[in-house]
Amino acid sequence: MKTLSKRPDHFVLTELGSGWKAIANDGKGRAIAAEQRRGAGSIVIVTDPYAFSNEGLLQHRNTELLAVVLGSNTKVIFDGHHLGLSGSQGVISLARRYRLHGFAGSLLLLATLFVWRNSSSYLPAITTPTLDEVSGRDTAAGFTSLLRRAILPVCVAEWKRSMQARTPQHELERVESVAMEIR
C-alpha cells in the first residue's frame, strides 16, 4: 500500500469488504483508494475524483495517486454515473440540452415547404422540341468550316475590289482559284 504525500480530500474508506485491498492511503494510514480483482481486470474505488478531473490534472496534479490507481493497465474505464457525469451522446440529446425544439420544428417546416414547392407546379408543362443530334464534328472543325463558307468569300471579294486597280488580272484570278479550292 502506497502512502501519498498529498491528501486528495477528507473522504476515506473506513471499512473494506472481503476481496478489497487498499492501494493508497493518506498520511494518517486511512485508505483513500481500494482495488478488487475481477476476472481479467479489476475495480478500483477512489474516494475523491478531483485528482482525475480536468482542473485537478491541470492545477494540482497528484501523479502518485494516478500512478497507483492506473498501474500498468492499458485500458481504463471511468464510471462517474453516480456523480451525474453521464449523458447520451447524439444530436437529440444535444437538442434537448440546449432546448432546440423550436429550431428543429422550424427546419422541418422549411424542408416540408421546400419539397412541396418543388413537387407541384401551377404552370402548364412546357413541351420542348427534341433536337436532332449532329455528330462528327468538334469545335475546331466547326470553326474551320465557318471560315471557309462565310468569311473567306467575303475576304476574297473585298480584296479583289480594293486591289483591282493595282493588281494584274492573272493575279486576281489565281487568288480567286485558290479560294475556290479551299472551299
C-alpha positions in Angstrom: 0.0 0.0 0.0 1.3 3.4 -1.0 1.2 6.4 1.4 0.6 9.6 -0.5 2.2 12.9 0.4 -0.7 14.9 -0.9 -4.1 14.0 0.7 -6.8 14.4 -2.0 -9.6 15.2 0.4 -11.1 14.4 3.8 -13.0 11.3 2.5 -11.6 7.9 3.5 -12.6 4.3 3.2 -13.3 3.1 6.7 -14.5 -0.5 6.1 -13.2 -2.6 3.3 -15.1 -5.8 2.5 -13.6 -9.1 1.7 -11.6 -9.1 -1.6 -10.9 -5.4 -1.4 -7.3 -4.3 -1.0 -6.2 -0.8 0.0 -3.8 0.5 -2.6 -3.3 4.1 -1.4 -3.8 5.9 1.9 -3.5 9.4 3.2 -0.7 10.5 5.6 -2.6 9.0 8.6 -2.9 5.4 7.3 -6.5 5.7 6.2 -7.4 4.1 2.8 -8.4 6.5 0.0 -8.2 4.0 -2.9 -9.1 0.3 -2.9 -8.9 -2.4 -5.6 -10.7 -5.7 -6.1 -9.7 -8.1 -8.8 -12.5 -9.3 -11.1 -11.7 -11.7 -13.9 -9.0 -10.3 -16.2 -9.4 -6.8 -14.8 -10.1 -5.1 -11.5 -12.4 -2.5 -9.9 -10.7 0.5 -8.2 -12.6 2.8 -5.9 -11.1 6.3 -5.2 -12.7 8.5 -2.6 -12.1 11.8 -4.4 -12.5 12.1 -8.1 -10.8 15.6 -8.1 -7.4 14.0 -9.0 -8.9 12.8 -12.2 -10.8 16.0 -13.2 -9.5 18.4 -15.7 -8.9 21.1 -13.0 -7.1 18.6 -10.8 -4.9 17.4 -13.6 -4.1 21.0 -14.6 -3.6 22.7 -11.2 -2.9 20.1 -8.6 -1.6 17.1 -10.4 -1.4 14.1 -8.0 0.8 11.9 -10.1 1.4 9.4 -7.2 -2.3 8.7 -6.9 -2.7 8.5 -10.6 0.2 6.0 -10.9 -1.0 3.8 -8.1 -4.6 3.7 -9.3 -3.9 3.2 -13.0 -0.9 1.0 -12.5 0.3 -0.8 -15.7 -3.2 -1.1 -17.1 -3.6 -0.1 -20.8 -7.4 0.2 -20.8 -9.2 2.2 -18.1 -12.9 2.9 -17.9 -14.1 5.7 -15.6 -17.6 5.4 -14.2 -18.9 8.7 -12.9 -22.7 8.0 -13.3 -23.3 8.3 -9.6 -21.9 11.8 -9.8 -24.2 12.9 -12.5 -21.5 12.7 -15.1 -23.4 10.5 -17.6 -25.1 11.5 -20.7 -26.1 10.0 -24.0 -24.1 11.1 -27.0 -26.0 12.3 -30.0 -27.8 15.1 -31.8 -31.1 14.6 -30.0 -29.5 14.8 -26.5 -27.7 18.0 -27.5 -31.0 19.4 -28.9 -32.7 18.6 -25.6 -29.9 20.0 -23.5 -29.9 23.3 -25.4 -33.7 23.5 -25.9 -33.6 23.5 -29.7 -37.1 22.1 -30.2 -38.4 25.3 -31.9 -35.4 25.4 -34.2 -35.8 21.8 -35.2 -39.5 22.4 -35.8 -38.7 25.4 -38.0 -36.2 23.4 -40.0 -38.8 20.6 -40.5 -41.4 23.2 -41.6 -38.9 24.8 -44.1 -38.0 21.4 -45.5 -41.6 20.4 -46.0 -42.4 23.7 -47.7 -39.4 23.3 -50.0 -40.4 19.8 -51.0 -44.0 20.9 -51.5 -43.0 23.9 -53.6 -40.7 21.9 -55.9 -43.1 19.0 -56.3 -46.1 20.9 -57.6 -46.3 23.5 -60.3 -49.2 25.8 -61.2 -47.9 26.4 -64.8 -48.6 24.0 -67.6 -45.9 21.7 -68.6 -43.6 23.1 -71.3 -43.1 20.8 -74.2 -39.6 21.2 -75.6 -39.0 20.0 -79.1 -36.4 17.3 -79.4 -33.2 18.4 -81.1 -31.7 16.2 -83.7 -28.2 15.2 -82.9 -25.3 16.3 -85.1 -22.3 14.1 -85.0 -18.9 14.0 -86.5 -17.5 17.5 -85.7 -15.7 19.1 -82.9 -15.2 22.9 -82.3 -12.1 23.2 -84.4 -13.8 21.6 -87.4 -16.8 23.8 -87.0 -14.6 26.9 -86.8 -12.7 25.9 -90.0 -16.0 25.3 -91.8 -17.3 28.7 -90.7 -14.1 30.3 -92.1 -14.4 28.5 -95.4 -18.1 29.1 -96.0 -18.7 32.6 -94.7 -15.6 34.6 -94.0 -13.2 33.5 -96.8 -15.5 34.5 -99.7 -16.1 37.9 -98.1 -12.4 38.5 -97.6 -11.6 37.5 -101.2 -14.3 39.7 -102.6 -13.2 42.7 -100.6 -9.5 42.1 -101.5 -10.4 41.8 -105.2 -12.5 45.0 -105.1 -9.8 47.0 -103.3 -6.8 45.7 -105.3 -8.3 45.6 -108.8 -6.7 48.8 -110.0 -3.1 47.8 -108.7 -3.0 44.1 -109.4 -2.8 42.4 -112.8 -5.8 40.3 -113.9 -4.0 36.9 -113.8 -3.0 37.5 -110.1 -6.6 38.3 -109.2 -7.8 35.1 -111.0 -5.1 33.0 -109.2 -6.2 34.2 -105.7 -9.8 33.5 -106.6 -9.0 30.0 -107.8 -7.0 29.3 -104.6 -10.0 30.5 -102.5 -12.3 28.2 -104.6 -10.1 25.2 -103.9 -10.1 25.8 -100.2 -13.9 25.9 -100.1 
